[in-house]
Amino acid sequence: MISKELSFPQDKILTLPNLTVSYIKCVFRKTDSYDCGKSIKKKLQNDAPQPLSETPLCLTNILSTKILSEGKDVKTRMEIFIDIKDLEYHYLPGDTVGILPENSENEVNLILKLLGLQDKADDILEISLSTANKKKIPLYISEITTPRHLLKTCLDLRSIVKKGFIRALLEFTEDTTEKRRLEEFCCREGSSEYNKYILENSTCLLDILETFQSCKPPLSLLIEHLPRLMPRAYSIASSPLVYPDSIRIIFTIVQDNRGRDGICTSWLRGKANHLLDLSEQLNELSLTESEFKKIPIFLRKRTKFHIPVDLNSPIIMIGPGTGLAPFIGFLEQRNNQLINKTISSSSDILLFGCRYKNKDFIYKKDLEYYRDEKVLNELFICFSRDNESDEDPKYVQDLFKKHKQNLVNLLINNDAYLFICGDALNMAKDVQEVIVNSISEVQGISNEEAINLLKDLENQGRYVKDVWR
């Protein structure tokens, strides 16, 4: 919540940042909005290259979806299968895809209303350079678009407003008290105000427009100051040996520090919910081609997060929650190799953790099948809120500590590969600390030597992380 109460006396002179020169011009153009709008929708971010992309951005269909976990005190997790039959993707377990989401329709409509553009939301907008300078229109912005398309697909509406943007907004704020409060946020003297009300609250453009309703910036200013809406990365949770024409992804419905649903996961959930609702399906005359099922995806550049070339090398996999995703693909691949006798046996080990045994233990039957069929040599599970005793492991790092003798022996003496997938801020850091301590204790070496040993394994591609913040 932004406080509108002034913090400095009205007569205090505030030191404002320099005003940047505006360089973009937006003009509404008279043309057939319907025909032009149809062609605009086909161009996603002006067909600009996506970061870390291996393939072009393509629209494809969601084939199926299911809820993996939901309810009290558990995170909502979903699975979707995506059609890649016509995309010529040659993926491997461990690869990742980028998914380009859309901003919330409600938030887009609110911004359009607050800017007084609700009646022009789908009119054709021509974007050009307003001055002769070295700056260019961003590659991801089409020169012909509509206000709705621009806000929905090109700009990150949830990005925290920077001081330079607030300074520019002053020029389009009529109310003197509102203008003064915005000055306090962007001035040198108001750093604590900016930190408290803008940074700590993740204040975005919509928050500013709702709080300071005399502020009516032009769309050109938004293009100049808002960052690009970026794709989100998801691990592929399937094997091409089992699913050559589709890929599976798993995601958690995330919320930010203000309780707002994440841009991409809430958008994906909206898409998936149509498939979960049978009545919606029955109302669709052409379900396969219906627009609501389509999502823009691309294959991201390949990393070292893959099953070793030597198929007989043991693999240790650590992945709590949706960190399990790439390992489902690994295990499908291993299972297929065993069935087809590409490999004779498996020494693979999985460490998985969740909150409750009967609420959010995703892919329980699959993992137990892989254990029973010896695709997994060992399956170690922990529950952070469902333990029978205080001595039971709560987190995956506790599992590693409990089985350190076997795991370190595999890693050091049997050329095993160690893969970690999940949260970078807490889990990955804590797991690495336990791994270092375990190597130190089992091998009888110092922590510094254990750290260097782990670095060597990382350089060899035998210690690989796929972590996110």
C-alpha positions in Angstrom: 0.0 0.0 0.0 1.5 3.4 -1.0 1.1 6.2 1.5 -0.1 9.4 -0.1 0.9 11.4 3.0 3.7 13.9 2.4 6.9 13.3 4.3 8.7 16.6 3.7 7.5 20.2 4.2 6.0 21.7 1.0 8.7 24.5 1.0 11.6 22.0 1.2 13.6 22.0 -2.1 14.0 18.4 -3.4 16.8 17.2 -5.6 15.2 15.5 -8.5 16.9 13.2 -11.1 17.4 14.6 -14.6 14.5 14.2 -16.9 15.3 11.9 -19.8 14.4 13.1 -23.3 11.4 11.3 -24.7 12.1 9.7 -28.0 9.0 7.6 -29.0 5.9 8.9 -30.6 2.5 7.0 -30.6 -0.2 8.0 -33.0 -3.6 6.4 -33.5 -4.2 5.5 -37.1 -7.5 5.2 -39.0 -7.7 1.8 -40.6 -9.7 -1.4 -40.4 -8.9 -2.3 -36.8 -10.3 -5.8 -37.2 -8.2 -6.9 -40.1 -5.1 -5.2 -38.8 -5.7 -6.5 -35.3 -5.8 -10.1 -36.6 -2.3 -9.7 -38.2 -1.0 -8.0 -35.0 -2.0 -11.0 -32.9 0.0 -13.3 -35.0 3.2 -11.4 -34.3 4.5 -12.1 -30.8 6.8 -9.3 -29.6 7.4 -8.3 -33.2 9.0 -11.7 -33.8 12.1 -10.5 -31.9 14.5 -13.2 -30.8 13.9 -14.6 -27.3 16.7 -14.7 -24.8 18.6 -18.0 -24.7 16.5 -19.4 -27.5 17.6 -22.4 -29.5 14.5 -22.4 -31.7 12.0 -19.7 -32.9 9.0 -18.8 -30.7 6.0 -20.8 -32.0 2.4 -21.1 -31.0 1.3 -24.6 -30.1 -1.5 -26.4 -28.3 -1.9 -27.7 -24.7 -2.9 -31.3 -25.2 -3.9 -32.2 -21.6 -3.6 -31.1 -18.0 -4.1 -32.3 -14.5 -3.8 -31.0 -11.0 -1.0 -32.7 -9.1 -1.6 -31.2 -5.7 -3.8 -28.6 -4.1 -5.6 -27.9 -0.8 -4.9 -26.6 2.7 -1.2 -26.0 3.5 0.1 -27.3 0.1 1.1 -25.6 -3.0 -1.1 -25.9 -6.1 0.9 -27.8 -8.7 -0.2 -28.7 -12.2 1.0 -30.8 -15.1 0.4 -30.0 -18.8 1.4 -31.8 -22.0 2.3 -29.5 -24.9 2.1 -30.6 -28.6 5.4 -30.4 -30.4 4.5 -32.7 -33.3 4.9 -30.0 -36.0 7.7 -28.1 -34.3 10.6 -30.4 -35.2 12.0 -30.2 -31.6 14.7 -32.7 -30.9 14.8 -32.5 -27.1 16.5 -34.5 -24.4 15.6 -35.1 -20.7 17.0 -32.1 -18.8 16.3 -29.6 -21.6 14.2 -26.5 -20.8 11.6 -24.6 -22.7 10.8 -20.9 -22.6 7.1 -19.9 -22.3 6.1 -16.4 -23.2 3.1 -15.5 -21.0 0.5 -12.7 -21.2 -0.1 -10.1 -18.6 -3.3 -10.4 -16.5 -6.3 -9.3 -18.6 -7.8 -7.6 -15.5 -4.6 -5.6 -14.9 -4.4 -4.6 -18.6 -8.0 -3.5 -18.5 -7.5 -1.5 -15.3 -4.4 0.3 -16.8 -6.3 1.1 -20.0 -9.2 2.5 -17.9 -6.9 4.6 -15.7 -5.2 6.0 -18.8 -8.5 6.8 -20.4 -7.9 4.4 -23.3 -10.6 1.8 -22.7 -12.5 3.0 -25.8 -9.3 2.9 -27.9 -7.9 -0.4 -26.5 -8.2 -2.1 -29.9 -7.5 0.8 -32.2 -4.4 0.7 -34.4 -1.4 2.5 -32.9 1.5 3.6 -35.0 4.8 3.8 -33.1 7.8 5.8 -34.4 10.8 7.8 -33.3 9.9 11.4 -32.3 13.4 12.9 -32.5 16.5 12.4 -34.4 18.8 10.5 -32.0 20.8 7.3 -31.7 18.0 5.5 -29.8 15.8 2.9 -31.5 12.4 1.4 -30.9 12.9 -1.8 -29.0 13.1 -4.9 -31.2 10.2 -6.5 -29.4 7.8 -3.5 -30.1 6.0 -3.6 -33.4 5.6 -0.3 -35.2 2.0 -1.2 -35.8 0.1 -2.5 -32.7 -2.9 -1.7 -30.4 -2.8 -0.5 -26.8 -4.2 -3.8 -25.6 -1.7 -5.9 -27.5 1.2 -3.7 -26.4 0.2 -4.0 -22.7 -0.8 -7.6 -22.8 2.2 -9.1 -24.6 5.2 -6.8 -24.7 5.7 -4.9 -21.5 6.4 -6.2 -18.0 3.5 -4.5 -16.1 4.7 -6.0 -12.7 8.2 -4.5 -12.8 9.1 -2.2 -9.9 8.9 1.4 -11.0 12.3 3.0 -11.1 13.1 6.5 -10.0 13.7 7.7 -13.5 10.3 6.5 -14.5 8.7 8.2 -11.5 10.5 11.4 -12.5 9.1 11.1 -16.0 5.6 10.5 -14.6 5.7 13.9 -12.8 5.3 15.6 -16.2 1.9 14.0 -16.6 0.5 14.4 -13.1 -2.0 17.3 -12.7 -2.8 17.2 -9.0 -0.1 19.3 -7.1 -0.2 17.2 -3.9 0.1 13.9 -5.9 2.9 15.4 -7.9 4.7 16.4 -4.8 4.4 12.9 -3.3 5.8 11.4 -6.5 8.7 13.9 -6.3 9.4 12.6 -2.8 9.7 9.0 -4.1 12.2 9.9 -6.8 14.3 12.7 -5.2 17.7 12.2 -3.6 16.3 13.1 -0.1 13.5 10.5 -0.4 15.6 7.3 -0.7 14.0 5.8 2.5 10.5 6.6 1.1 11.4 4.9 -2.2 12.8 1.9 -0.4 9.9 1.5 2.0 6.9 2.1 -0.4 8.3 1.2 -3.8 11.1 -1.4 -3.5 9.8 -3.3 -0.4 6.3 -3.4 -1.7 7.2 -4.3 -5.3 5.2 -1.3 -6.5 4.4 -1.4 -10.2 2.8 1.0 -12.7 -0.8 -0.1 -11.8 -0.2 0.7 -8.2 1.0 4.2 -9.1 -1.9 4.9 -11.5 -4.5 3.6 -8.9 -3.0 5.7 -6.1 -2.3 8.9 -8.1 -5.2 9.1 -10.4 -4.3 12.5 -11.9 -1.2 10.8 -13.4 -2.0 10.0 -17.1 1.2 9.1 -18.9 1.1 8.5 -22.7 1.8 5.0 -24.0 5.1 6.2 -25.4 6.4 6.8 -21.9 5.5 3.2 -20.9 7.4 1.8 -23.9 10.5 3.9 -22.9 10.5 3.0 -19.2 8.9 -0.5 -18.8 11.1 -3.5 -19.4 10.2 -6.3 -21.8 7.8 -9.0 -20.7 10.2 -12.0 -20.5 9.6 -15.7 -21.1 9.7 -18.1 -18.2 11.9 -21.2 -18.2 10.5 -24.6 -17.4 12.3 -28.0 -17.2 11.0 -30.6 -19.5 9.6 -33.5 -17.5 9.4 -36.2 -20.1 11.6 -38.4 -22.4 11.5 -38.3 -26.2 11.8 -42.1 -26.2 8.3 -42.1 -24.5 6.8 -38.8 -25.8 8.4 -38.0 -29.2 5.5 -35.6 -30.2 4.8 -33.9 -26.9 6.5 -32.5 -23.8 5.4 -32.4 -20.2 6.0 -29.5 -17.9 5.2 -29.2 -14.2 4.6 -25.9 -12.5 3.6 -24.4 -9.1 1.1 -21.5 -8.9 3.5 -19.0 -7.3 2.7 -15.8 -5.5 4.8 -12.7 -4.9 5.5 -11.0 -1.6 2.1 -9.2 -1.9 0.1 -12.3 -2.5 -0.4 -11.6 -6.3 -0.4 -14.7 -8.5 2.6 -15.0 -10.7 2.2 -13.7 -14.3 3.1 -16.9 -16.1 1.7 -19.6 -13.7 -1.6 -17.9 -13.3 -1.9 -17.4 -17.1 -1.0 -21.1 -17.6 -3.6 -22.1 -15.0 -6.2 -20.1 -16.8 -5.4 -21.9 -20.0 -5.3 -25.3 -18.3 -8.6 -24.7 -16.4 -10.5 -24.6 -19.7 -9.3 -28.2 -20.3 -10.3 -29.2 -16.8 -13.8 -27.9 -17.3 -15.8 -30.4 -19.3 -18.6 -28.0 -20.1 -16.1 -25.6 -21.7 -14.8 -28.5 -23.8 -18.3 -29.5 -25.0 -18.9 -25.9 -26.0 -15.9 -25.8 -28.3 -16.7 -26.9 -31.9 -13.0 -27.2 -32.8 -11.2 -27.9 -29.5 -7.9 -28.8 -31.2 -7.6 -25.4 -32.9 -9.3 -23.2 -30.2 -7.3 -20.2 -29.3 -7.5 -20.6 -25.6 -5.3 -23.8 -25.8 -2.4 -22.1 -27.6 0.8 -21.0 -25.9 4.0 -19.6 -27.3 7.0 -21.7 -26.6 10.6 -22.2 -27.7 13.5 -24.6 -26.8 16.2 -22.9 -24.8 19.9 -23.4 -25.3 21.2 -26.7 -24.0 23.1 -26.9 -20.8 25.1 -29.7 -19.0 21.9 -30.9 -17.2 21.6 -34.2 -19.1 22.0 -37.9 -18.5 25.7 -38.8 -18.9 26.9 -40.1 -22.3 28.1 -43.2 -20.4 24.7 -44.8 -19.8 26.2 -47.0 -17.0 27.3 -44.0 -14.9 25.3 -43.8 -11.6 23.1 -40.7 -11.2 22.2 -39.0 -7.9 19.2 -36.7 -8.3 18.1 -34.2 -5.7 14.8 -32.4 -6.4 12.1 -31.4 -3.9 8.7 -30.2 -5.1 8.6 -29.3 -8.7 12.4 -29.7 -8.7 11.5 -33.3 -9.5 10.5 -32.2 -13.0 13.6 -33.0 -15.0 14.2 -36.2 -13.1 10.8 -37.6 -14.3 12.2 -37.3 -17.8 15.5 -38.9 -16.7 13.6 -41.8 -15.1 11.4 -42.3 -18.2 14.5 -42.4 -20.3 16.2 -44.9 -18.0 13.1 -47.1 -17.8 12.9 -47.2 -21.6 16.6 -48.0 -21.9 16.2 -50.9 -19.4 13.1 -52.3 -21.2 14.9 -52.1 -24.6 18.1 -53.5 -23.0 20.2 -50.4 -23.9 21.4 -50.7 -20.3 21.4 -53.8 -18.2 20.9 -52.2 -14.7 20.6 -48.9 -13.0 22.4 -47.5 -9.9 20.5 -44.3 -9.9 19.3 -42.7 -6.6 16.6 -40.0 -6.1 16.2 -37.7 -3.1 12.8 -36.1 -3.1 11.0 -34.0 -0.5 7.5 -32.5 0.0 5.3 -31.4 2.9 2.9 -34.3 3.4 2.8 -38.0 2.5 -0.8 -37.9 1.3 -1.2 -34.4 0.1 1.6 -33.3 -2.2 3.7 -36.4 -2.9 3.5 -35.8 -6.6 4.2 -38.8 -9.0 4.2 -41.1 -6.0 3.0 -44.1 -8.0 5.5 -43.5 -10.8 8.4 -43.2 -8.4 7.4 -46.3 -6.5 7.1 -48.1 -9.8 10.7 -47.0 -10.8 12.0 -48.2 -7.4 10.2 -51.6 -7.7 11.4 -52.1 -11.2 15.0 -51.2 -10.2 15.0 -48.1 -12.5 15.9 -46.5 -9.2 18.3 -48.3 -7.0 17.3 -46.2 -4.0 14.4 -43.8 -3.5 14.8 -41.6 -0.4 11.8 -39.5 0.6 11.2 -36.9 3.3 8.2 -34.9 4.5 8.8 -31.5 6.1 5.4 -31.4 8.0 4.4 -35.0 8.3 7.2 -36.8 10.2 6.5 -39.6 12.6 9.4 -38.5 14.9 11.7 -35.4 15.2 14.6 -37.6 14.1 13.1 -38.3 10.6 14.6 -36.2 7.8 12.6 -33.1 7.0 14.4 -31.8 4.0 16.5 -33.2 1.1 19.7 -32.0 2.7 18.8 -34.1 5.8 18.4 -37.1 3.5 21.8 -36.6 2.0 23.3 -36.3 5.5 21.6 -39.5 6.6 22.9 -41.5 3.6 26.2 -39.6 3.2 28.4 -42.7 3.4 26.8 -44.3 0.4 26.3 -41.1 -1.6 29.8 -39.8 -1.2 31.2 -43.2 -2.0 29.2 -43.2 -5.3 30.3 -39.7 -6.1 34.0 -40.0 -5.3 34.8 -43.7 -6.0 32.2 -44.7 -8.6 32.2 -41.7 -10.9 28.6 -40.8 -10.2 26.9 -37.7 -11.5 25.1 -35.4 -9.0 22.1 -33.3 -10.2 20.3 -30.7 -8.2 17.1 -29.0 -9.3 14.9 -26.5 -7.4 15.1 -23.3 -5.3 18.4 -21.4 -5.4 17.8 -19.2 -2.4 17.5 -21.8 0.3 17.4 -25.4 -0.9 20.4 -25.5 -3.3 22.6 -23.5 -0.9 21.7 -25.7 2.1 22.2 -28.9 0.1 25.6 -27.8 -1.2 26.7 -27.0 2.4 25.7 -30.5 3.5 27.4 -32.1 0.5 30.7 -30.3 1.3 30.4 -31.3 5.0 29.6 -34.9 4.1 32.6 -35.2 1.7 34.8 -33.7 4.4 33.6 -36.2 7.0 33.5 -39.3 4.8 36.8 -38.6 3.0 38.6 -37.3 6.1 39.6 -34.0 4.4 39.1 -30.3 5.3 36.1 -28.3 4.2 38.3 -26.3 1.9 39.5 -29.4 0.2 35.9 -30.7 0.0 34.9 -27.4 -1.7 37.7 -27.7 -4.2 36.8 -31.3 -4.9 33.2 -30.3 -5.6 34.4 -27.5 -7.9 36.5 -30.1 -9.8 33.4 -32.3 -10.2 31.5 -29.2 -11.4 34.2 -28.5 -14.0 34.0 -32.1 -15.2 30.2 -31.8 -15.6 29.6 -34.3 -12.8 28.0 -31.8 -10.4 25.2 -29.9 -12.2 22.6 -27.5 -10.9 19.3 -26.3 -12.4 18.1 -23.8 -9.9 15.9 -20.7 -9.9 15.0 -17.8 -7.6 
